[in-house]
Amino acid sequence: MPRPSLRVTAWTSIMLLAVAGSALASDYSVFNQHPDVTRTADGAWRMHDMSRPWPPSATPMPWAELEQGAKPPSGARVLFDGSNLDAWDVPQPWVIQQSVLQVRPDKTSLSSKVRPDKTSLSSKESFGSCHLHLEWRTPPENSKKSGQDKGNSGVFLMSNYEIQILDTYENKTYPDGMAAALYGVKPPDVNALRPTGEWQCYDIWFRRPLFDDSLKMTSPACVTVMVNGVIVQKNVPFDGPSSFKKRRPYKKHADALPLALQNHLEVVEFRNIWIQSLPDDAVLSPAGPVGINK
C-alpha cells in the first residue's frame, strides 16, 4: 500500500484539529461560557464583530393592526402615558414635550465627570419577569448621522439586560448593536424597523435570571422581542449583564430591579410605556414560553 505523502498527512491533521476545535466550541453555552470574554458565551462570535451577517429586512405590521395590542392590559403598570413622569426618577436630560418623552442631552451642559449612563431614566418601582411595551423614534434631524450615533439608547431590563435602541433602518453598524439586538450577544433575526422619524413599537417578554442557594445562575435572563409586530428574537438568553466589548459574568442580584432607559447623548423620543409583571414560570409570548433551565 503506498505511503501517504507528507502533504496529505499534514492536511489531514489540520482538518482533524479544526473538527476537534469546532466540536469543542460547540460545547460552550450560557451555562458553560467560552473562556475568552471578548467573545459570545458560545464562542461563536467576537463581540461587536462587523463581519457578522446583517439580518434581512422584514415588513412592519401596519399601525392600525398594532393599536389593539399596544393598549395596556388589565393589571399592567403604566409608566408613561404622555401626562407626567411620576413613575420615574428623572435626571437632567429627560423632558416631556407635546406629550412625548424626550431625551435631548446638551453635551456642553453635562459635566465631563458625569457619565451618560448615570443620567439614564430609571423607574421608581422594581420589576422582574414581565411583558414590556414601549414605542420610540429618532427624530428626522438624526437622518444625517450614522453608526452608533444615530439615535442610540437602550432598554435595560432589571437595570442590567439591554435590548438596543438605534436607528438602523438604513444604517449599518456592528450587528449585535443594531436595533432590537441583545447588545453584544445576538442581532435580531430580521430588521423590522420603519424609516427614520416614524414610531417603532417594541414588545418584550422577559424572564429574569434564577440563582440557586450557592448563588450560581441556574436559568439565564431570556427574552422574546417583537418589533412592529414581527418576532425578531425568540427565547434568547443573555450571556450575562450587558456590556461593551467584554462579557460580564452572572452574579446573583435582587429578584426585581428598576427598568431603565439609556441616555447615550443622542436624541430619542418615547411614548406609551407600560409593563405587566408575570410569574417566572408563566412568561408566554406569541412565539411560545420564555426561559431556559439548566
C-alpha positions, -999 to +999 in steps of 0.1 A: +000+000+000+015+033-009+026+056+019+006+088+021+025+119+013+036+143+040+014+169+024-017+148+027-009+137+062-004+174+073-036+185+057-055+156+074-041+166+108-052+202+102-087+191+093-089+169+124-078+197+146-104+220+130-131+195+136-120+189+171-119+227+177-154+230+163-167+203+185-151+219+215-165+253+206-200+238+203-197+226+240-198+263+251-231+278+261-246+303+285-241+277+313-205+268+302-191+300+288-162+304+265-131+315+284-124+344+260-146+372+275-144+392+243-165+365+225-201+355+230-207+328+256-209+301+230-176+313+215-192+317+180-186+354+176-164+382+188-184+409+205-193+437+180-179+418+151-185+439+119-182+407+098-212+391+115-241+387+090-266+416+088-302+403+091-326+405+062-354+431+062-389+424+072-421+443+066-435+460+097-471+454+106-494+485+099-501+507+129-538+501+125-531+464+132-508+471+162-531+495+181-551+469+200-520+451+212-505+485+222-531+491+249-521+482+284-538+450+297-556+448+330-532+449+358-503+465+338-484+494+353-485+524+330-451+541+332-457+568+307-489+579+290-478+614+280-491+632+310-463+630+336-431+613+348-443+604+382-432+567+377-396+577+372-365+591+388-358+619+363-323+632+357-315+664+337-318+654+300-353+639+302-384+661+295-419+659+282-427+680+251-461+677+234-470+645+254-438+628+242-409+618+265-376+631+251-340+627+260-323+657+245-290+660+262-270+692+259-235+678+257-220+711+268-241+712+299-231+678+312-200+678+334-171+657+320-172+639+353-208+627+347-211+595+327-241+593+304-252+561+320-256+579+353-283+601+336-304+573+324-341+572+333-350+546+360-384+535+371-392+541+408-407+506+410-387+474+405-397+446+382-386+410+374-402+388+348-425+408+327-441+419+294-429+454+285-443+476+258-428+509+246-427+530+214-398+551+203-385+571+174-355+590+163-364+625+150-358+634+113-328+656+124-309+624+131-310+614+094-275+627+087-259+607+115-247+571+111-235+541+130-239+541+168-245+579+167-279+576+151-304+577+179-286+555+204-304+544+235-314+511+251-340+493+272-323+479+303-345+452+319-337+449+356-312+477+350-288+451+335-300+434+304-301+456+273-323+455+242-307+480+219-325+511+206-308+526+175-320+539+141-307+511+119-334+513+092-307+521+065-278+524+089-252+497+092-232+491+124-220+461+142-250+437+140-251+428+177-255+466+184-284+472+159-320+479+169-336+450+189-302+433+194-294+417+227-265+441+230-232+423+225-249+389+222-272+385+192-286+405+163-323+403+156-334+376+132-348+403+108-347+440+107-383+452+110-377+489+116-397+517+099-379+547+084-362+575+104-388+597+121-415+571+123-426+554+155-412+520+163-431+495+185-413+472+209-429+443+228-405+424+251-413+393+270-386+388+297-379+361+322-355+371+349-324+350+357-327+325+385-300+315+410-295+286+434-286+287+471-249+287+462-255+319+442-249+302+408-271+310+379-295+281+370-316+299+344-303+329+324-322+360+317-342+353+285-363+374+261-386+372+231-388+405+213-414+417+188-406+448+167-435+465+148-455+432+151-426+410+139-409+385+161-372+392+159-358+374+189-373+341+201-364+330+236-328+341+235-306+340+267-284+369+277-248+359+282-248+380+314-253+417+323-249+437+291-216+453+285-193+468+258-166+446+242-161+425+273-186+399+286-196+402+322-205+371+344-238+365+360-239+375+397-269+370+419-290+401+423-324+410+436-355+393+422-368+427+410-349+458+399-358+491+382-364+494+344-340+519+328-339+538+295-305+548+285-292+583+279-264+578+253-261+615+244-284+611+214-319+625+207-346+598+212-383+601+219-406+577+237-443+572+243-468+546+255-447+527+280-463+501+302-452+469+319-470+438+331-453+418+358-455+380+352-448+348+372-414+334+364-430+302+351-456+319+330-438+343+307-457+334+275-451+353+242-468+348+209-438+327+199-441+304+230-427+302+265-397+323+276-370+308+297-342+282+296-334+259+326-301+242+331 
